[in-house]
């Protein structure tokens, strides 16, 4: 068990974390490259940046969207808050970065971490329930949508058990192994699934806007293909 | 586009080859074998990963080109032929689609390299092979007083002929040669004991003892010639203290559970560290390598007594008189000496077991 744990938090962690960081960087680079080529090809090159920016901010902090599906929105926001803050600012995680690479930053206290962890697990279960609740969202949901939520809930629940060995029915090593392995799986899945929205969100409005622009001579080409070059519009 | 990619690929291959070649050539030069490797390995890792990935890309590209013209990315004009005749929108993958695949292979290459390469290569630290330490032997030696010299010379009595090694008085000494490489120090244990104050003085050097023991030998904790030894068993402590849930006995629940933040060993094991000891201990439960521990112990005390001079790194200016002059050549070619130099054992070093800098 200990050897397996060393392997999971050593080489496998290095590989999966590097895969996540470089994979996300790759997504950003490819998105920018594709946006540039779309812009180059577009007939209408005027981009409404202020509107796109405010739309992005509107989706980043979706307070005015809350009214539409109040419970689901609040649960979703709580999920994101716990998901982002807990792993990055947990004192134990920061200590690992400090020991390994000499990096360090501010941390949250153990009480706050506990509250956020429980909140995240509860929110993940809430989101699963939300997806199952209505026929529309059930139909739109793919297996991976449920799978990612379950996986993240396992990472957080096992992390909670690791931090509280007194109430851990599995034992420290088993919980830690589950925690590390599932977290590694999440790292791999970040650039490969919709989790990549963590870096791609700022681009989505721009992609949606530029992606639907026709080339400058598209109209004439359509007319030519239909044999209606000289017809009045 | 293709020629540009080819150029970049060759640049990567060239850089990788030279990055690998330089330390290899350095390794052939026996006078400076390790420093080059330690300082460049992180770059080598990245360059090798980059080179491998780019070669993979080109191989993939060629395979795709062989498969048919549809995947060709030679030029936009060529792909326009497969554009929709009505909208002239490209139906084939845009040029970046190829990059999507190629960049993915780069990402996988780097991740694989980071997983497969050992941590000492990545961190640039040289982690030596294990070389377990053997117990010091009690041998017959002769003492020769050298006029003007700060220390009297000890010489090993050859056992085979039963004769004496020198013309002075005979005594029993400890022959300290942890890794049995023939480079040894003859240590007048009784002499030190007598000048320090007999039995009560053990604690001055034997700074950390096992339960009830008053003079635990050096090699029990400093068990490897150059590597650190973890003398603390976490597993044993967990089972002794009551298994799961006993963490709070040593760890403060409000802080991350590390060696640094845990309760000090001496909190429970009061007799472990005698108050009268001269030696300083480093991070809790981590014993430095045998060679550096003994060097530090001897040099520190001898320096205080004004017997020996040390340089700014705490390194003795001469190996003589502790190591006999006849062994100097052997010392400089000893693998332990190379390792001690390579991992800069005498400079403030980072403890691998705890990640803490020793002060």
Interface residues (C-beta under 8 A of the other chain):
Chain A: X10 X11 X12 X14 X15 X16 X18 X19 X22 X23 X26 X29 X30 X33 X34 X37 X91 X92 X94 X95 X98 X99 X100 X109 X110 X165 X166 X167 X168 X171 X172 X191 X214 X215 X217 X218 X221 X222 X225 X226
Chain B: X85 X86 X87 X88 X89 X94 X95 X96 X99 X100 X103 X104 X106 X107 X108 X110 X111 X112 X114 X115 X116 X119 X122 X244 X245 X247 X253 X254 X255 X256 X257 X258 X354 X355 X356
